[in-house]
Amino acid sequence: MARTRARPWWRRWLRGLALAMLAWLVLGIVSVVALRFVPAPLSAVMAQDWLQAKWRGDASYRLRYHWVDWAQVSPLLPLSLVAAEDQRFPDHHGFDFVQIQKALDAADDGARLRGASTISQQVAKNLFLWNGRSFVRKGLEAYFTVLIETLWPKRRILEMYLNIAQFGDGVYGAAAASETFFHVAPARLDARQAALLAAVLPNPLRLRVDKPSAYVLRRAAWIEQQTQALGGTGYLPR
């Protein structure tokens, strides 16, 4: 009886890699579908920050986060987040090509290349990936952004964002932020408080809600103006 010829090692390796990639893709789709309906118990960025604090031996680090439903948050907060971060959020499909082109044009004129990430992209990165800059992470971010925009309504994307966005050192989401900085429930946030929370999002470890710099105060005032220019809470996705 003829002996079965063994497959070359590289074919076995490629097959294993293909199966692993397929499993990862399926897991990603299943996770996105599930998180359309259930609260996120944690985000990848939260886990990364907690592990880094443990690695540093930072005994003072405390992760503050708990989920809050859309109806339990003042609509002034999601409106402020849209005004501050992504004013075309209701209209685009995950990528704001207008802002991307503006950023590229400014870089061509000698300005520092600025980010043009949408709220959808930030949800994809914070929920499933990690902080840092690399082509691999940006590629994965694009993949999850497409999934999220395809499988979630806009309100769910914004609800997820206001729950997992970082507002301070170890402070994640509207519930923890409103309670930590203003000692109120998120449903009781006023326009100024919502604008202050949105104002620190570019860098919540350097910009402070509780001790706002002149820059944060100016940015918060601008955000309040923008919320009015957008037409108020009627601008939010239904």
N, C-alpha and C positions, 0 to 999 in steps of 0.2 A: 504494500500500500504506500502511495507516495506521501511524503511528509509535507505538511502544510508550511508554506514559506512564511516566515515571520515578516510583519510589516516593518519598514525602516522606522527608526526611533523618531525621526522628524515628522513622519506622517502621524504617528501616535500623539506627538506633542501638539501638532496643529489641530488634530481632532479634539484633543482635550481643551485647547484654547478656544476653539469654536463653540464647544459645548458650554464652557464657562461664560463666554460672552453672551450666548443665547439665554442662559439661566439668569445672568445679570439684567439683561434687557427685559425679560419676563417679570423679574422681581421688581424692577423699576416701574413697569406699567401697573402691576398689582398694587404697589405702594401708593402710586398716584391716585388710582381709582379708590382705594380704601380711604385715603386722607381727604377725599372730597366729602365724605360723610362723617368721619370720626375726628375728634380733636387730636392734634399732634401731641404725643406725650412728651416729646423733646425734639430738638432739631440737631442736625449734625454739627452746626457751629457751636451750639450750647455744649454739646458733648466734648468738642475739641477744646473749648475754653476751660471747662471743668477739669479735663485731663491735664492740660498744661499747668493749671494752678496746683494740682496735686503733685505734678512732676517737680515744680519749683519749691514745693513744700510750703505753699502759702496757706497757712492755717486760717487766715482771716477771710479767705474767699468764700462767698456764699452765693449759690445759684438761686435766684428768685424768679420764679415763673409759675404761672398757672393759667390755664385756658379760660377765655371768656367768650361767650357767643356774641354775634353781631348785635343782637337786640339789647345786650347789656352794656354797650359802649356808646357814649355820646357820639352822634354822627359828625360832630365837629372834629373829632380826631381823624377818622378816615379821610374826611375832606381836607384837613391840613396836611396829611401825608401825601395825598395826590397833588395838592398845590405845591408842596415842597419838592417832591421827588419825581413826579411823572404826570404832568398835566394832560398829556394825550392818552392816559391810561384807558379811558372808556372806549377809545377808537382804534388803537393799534392791536395787533395780534401777537404781542409778546416782544416785538423789537421795534423801537422807534427809529426808523431810518432817517427821519428828518433831523433828529438830534445827533445821530451818528454822523451824518454828513456835516453838520455844523461843527462838531468836535474835530473832524478831519480837516475841515477848512481852516479852523483856528490853528491847528497844529502846523498846517502848511505855511501859515503866516508867522510862525515862530513861537506861538504860545505852547505851553505845556499841554500834552494830550490829556484831556479830561475824560472821565468816564461818562457813558451815556446809557447806563443800565436802566432798564425799566423796573417797575415794581414786580412784574412777573419774573424777570431774570433774578432779582434779588431773592424772591421766594425760592426759586429753584436752587440757588447757591446756598442760602442759609439753611434750607430744610434738608437737602440731600448731600451737600458737598462740604467744602472747607474754605477758610480764608486763605488768601494768597493769590499770586498771579502766575499763570502758566497757560500754555495753549491747550494742554490736556483738560484743565479745569474749565476753561472757557468752552471747549467743545462739549463737555458733559453738561455744562450749564445750558447751552443751546438746546441739547437733547431734552433735558427736563423742562425747559421753558416751553418747547413745542408740545410736550405731553400735557403740561398744566393748562396751557391755553386751549388745547383741544378737548380735554376731559373735564375741566372745571368752568363754571360760570364766573364772570368777572367779580361778582360780589364775594364768592368763596376765595378767590385769589387775594382780594383786599382784606378779607377777614383773617386769612392765614398770615398775611404780612403784619397786620397790627398786633397779632399774637406772638410772633417770633422775632420781630425786629428788636435790636438791642438799643436800649435807651441809657445805659450806664454800665459801670463795671458789675457784671453779674446780674444785671436787671434786664429782663426780656419780657416784652409784651405789654399791652395796654394795662392789664390788671396790676401787675407788679409795679409798673412805672407810676401809675396814678396813686397807688397806695404808698409807695416809697417816697415820692417827691412831694405829693400834695395832700396825702392822708385823706383821700376821698376815693369813692368807688369810681370806676371808669365811666359809668353812666352820668356822673356829676361833673365831668370835666367841662370847664368853660372855654371860650374861644382863645383866651390868652394862654391857658395851660396847655391846650391842644397844640397851639402854635409853638410853644417852647419845646414840647416833646419832639415835634417834627423838626425843629431847628437844629437839634444835636445829631440827627441821623448821619450826616456825612462822616462824623468821627465821634461816637459816643464815649470813647475813652478819654478824649482830650477836651471836648466840649461838654459843659455841665448844665444840667437842668436846674439843680439846686443852687448853683453859684454861677449864674449866666454871665458870660463876658459881654463886653460892648458889642462884639460881633454877633453873639447869639441873640442878644436883644434886638439888634437891627434886623437880623434874619427872621426872627419871630414876628416882628412888625410887618415885614414884607410878606410873610406867609399869610398873616391875617388879611392884608390887602388883596392878595391873590385869591383867597377863598371867596371874597366878595365879588371879585372880577369874574370868577368862574360861574357865579350865579347862586352861590350858597349850596346847601346840602342837596338840592335838586340835581346837581351835577353828578352825584354819586350813582354808580350802576345799580339798577333795580334787581 
